[in-house]
Amino acid sequence: MRHRKRALKTLMAIVIVCLAVVVGYIGYLLFDYSRIPDGQQLDIANQSAEPADTGVRYSIMTYNVGFGAYSADFSFFMDGGKYSRALSAQAVYDNIGGACKTLAAYNPDFVMLQEVGYDSDNSYHIDQRQLFYDTFPSYAHDFAINNHSAYLFYPLTCPFGRNNAGLLTMSRYAMETAVRRRLPIESGLTKFFDLDRCYAVTTFRLAGGQRLCLYTVHLSAYTNDRTIRDQQVDMLMDDMQQSYEQGAYVICGGDFNADLLGDSSKYFGISGADYVWAQAFPLDRLATGFTLAADSRVPSCRNADRPYDATDFVITIDGFIVSENVKVVSTKTVDTGFSYSDHNPVYMEFTLQ
């Protein structure tokens, strides 16, 4: 009887300690959580002296580089896969190095990147920004943080940890201003997994006095509330339309986390019925005078629930939205075989009319 009471006390002590740890961790998450205020002015570094101009053919690329983790043999736990961190530090260098070489081969005038990590547990605290700066040493750039999460103790066997990442915009031409706009996100528990969603607006003063506004964006993926996605698109389009009505040329590029083709399975032959996040982009919410530019020949994203296989679900969620005074010459998704990220980069040529 005495031994049974002692065992019961021990068990109760263990339960109390476990509860205290859980409550303490929840308190830590709540205390540490914060969002960056809207309208934050971004620093422009390595400023260029050369202005862009109208009537010239330019090129631009957008690429979600996936924290340098998503090699073709990588699967992500939040997508139903295995891993919470890059396979190794060397894998991060290899993946970001491959992304840099892919971009450099196209020599774009403007670059829009998403999920560029730094000082993060899931990518071994490698400053991926510097790797891109080194690849494009003459380019001006700005950086908007959209992920500064607390330490996530999940999965328990290999926690995701603390993560820092953001949107990197680079250009060979002189930037005038850069500002971070905060997007609406869910208010429940999912906010701890939905990053500090935002988009960056980089403004260029052209040689003739006009303005070009680049919107680098990464919309929400892990949300069950469709109204949040609609609110994000509405805010983005309202902002873009205002810039356009003020006489600017407007280009938005990035990861929209929505099917830009409406139903990618019609183009790539693989059904996405089992993937609830693969919803069609709401074309009816495009502002007047704006059009989508996306490639239907090569997908821009794979589902990362397992290592990449040619039979996996693929989709086009990366591309551009442009105002009608921007003439799109061509749009191309670059087929990397998802070697360096779960996304392929998208290349577009355009002129400012």
ZISUL-V970466 format. One record per run of one state. SS is the DSSP state (helix for helix, strand for strand, loop for the rest). FROM is the first residue (numbers start at 1). TO is the last residue. If there is no record, write none. Layout:
[[SS & FROM & TO] [SS & FROM & TO]]
//
This chain:
[[loop & 1 & 1] [helix & 2 & 32] [loop & 33 & 39] [strand & 40 & 41] [loop & 42 & 44] [strand & 45 & 45] [loop & 46 & 56] [strand & 57 & 64] [loop & 65 & 65] [helix & 66 & 68] [loop & 69 & 75] [strand & 76 & 76] [helix & 77 & 79] [loop & 80 & 82] [strand & 83 & 83] [loop & 84 & 88] [helix & 89 & 106] [loop & 107 & 109] [strand & 110 & 117] [loop & 118 & 120] [helix & 121 & 123] [loop & 124 & 127] [helix & 128 & 135] [loop & 136 & 139] [strand & 140 & 152] [loop & 153 & 160] [strand & 161 & 171] [loop & 172 & 176] [strand & 177 & 182] [loop & 183 & 188] [helix & 189 & 192] [loop & 193 & 197] [strand & 198 & 205] [loop & 206 & 210] [strand & 211 & 218] [loop & 219 & 225] [helix & 226 & 245] [loop & 246 & 248] [strand & 249 & 255] [loop & 256 & 258] [strand & 259 & 259] [loop & 260 & 264] [helix & 265 & 268] [loop & 269 & 279] [strand & 280 & 280] [loop & 281 & 282] [helix & 283 & 285] [loop & 286 & 289] [strand & 290 & 293] [loop & 294 & 300] [strand & 301 & 302] [loop & 303 & 313] [strand & 314 & 315] [loop & 316 & 317] [strand & 318 & 323] [loop & 324 & 325] [strand & 326 & 333] [loop & 334 & 342] [strand & 343 & 343] [loop & 344 & 345] [strand & 346 & 352] [loop & 353 & 353]]
//
